[in-house]
Structure formats: C-alpha cells, structure tokens
Amino acid sequence: MESKLSWQGGVKFLATAGSGHQVLMDGAPNAGGENAGARPMELILMGLSGCASFDVVGILKKAKQDVEAVDVEVSANRADETPAVFTDIHLTFIVTGRNIKAALVERAVKLSAEKYCSASIMLARGGVNITHEIVIKEPAA
C-alpha cells in the first residue's frame, strides 16, 4: 500500500492513494487554512467508519439480511494536550432493512471491531476507547 502527498500552499495538501484516488486536506482559517478540504484527523474517523462498514455490510449480506442502507455517525474526543490524539471514539451504526435481526447486527459490529477492521484494531491497541451502538430501521413504506 502506498500514497503520495503534495503541498498545495498554506496548510493545504493533496494526497494521492496508490489506487489513484485523491483527497484534499486543509486546515481551518484560524490555523492558516482555507477550509478547502477535510482535516487529517477527520479522515481517520472517515477511514474507521468506512473500514468497519465494509465488514458489517459483508457480514450481514452473508447472513442473508435484507440490508438497504448502512449509515455510521461517528463522534470523537481528543486529548487537550499535544499531540491531540483521539481518546474516545463512538460509532453509531444505523442499519435500514426489512426484518433485520439485531443479534446479527451486534455480531457483525463485534466481529469487525475485534477481528476484521484493521483501522479499529490499530486505534484500540493504541489506547483509543472505541464504543459502538446500533440502530435498526425498517425502510419507509
């Protein structure tokens, strides 16, 4: 796995993944940025939710659950001192589908957190307290 990063001026950076996809990162105006892209620490949260969702969707599909949507809301706290690392991250998985079994969703989230999601396991081993919550919704009629 590889990536490249190119400074764009100010505190703006363009990252290019080995797959060719690009992400623009920038800081807030009070940090010298133009608010033109996501913050690097926001990208960590996005990566975590993407990694976990990849697992959860796959596990639920294998369990033959009729999943129509999976959304994840992430909230995090950071240390007050530098480095301002994440101390706590909470993920709320909102799974929409017909007759979704809560026990299967809970199992999928647990398997992702403890066995499959590299991002989650790496952060947890680094001392981040990661918690999960699930919400199951029936699709609109």
Sequence and secondary structure as in RCSB ss.txt:
>XXXX:A:sequence
MESKLSWQGGVKFLATAGSGHQVLMDGAPNAGGENAGARPMELILMGLSGCASFDVVGILKKAKQDVEAVDVEVS
ANRADETPAVFTDIHLTFIVTGRNIKAALVERAVKLSAEKYCSASIMLARGGVNITHEIVIKEPAA
>XXXX:A:secstr
  EEEEEEETTEEEEEETTS EEEE   GGGT  S SB HHHHHHHHHHHHHHHHHHHHHHHTT EEEEEEEEEE
EEE SSSS  EEEEEEEEEEEEET  HHHHHHHHHHIIIII HHHHHHHHTT EEEEEEEEE    
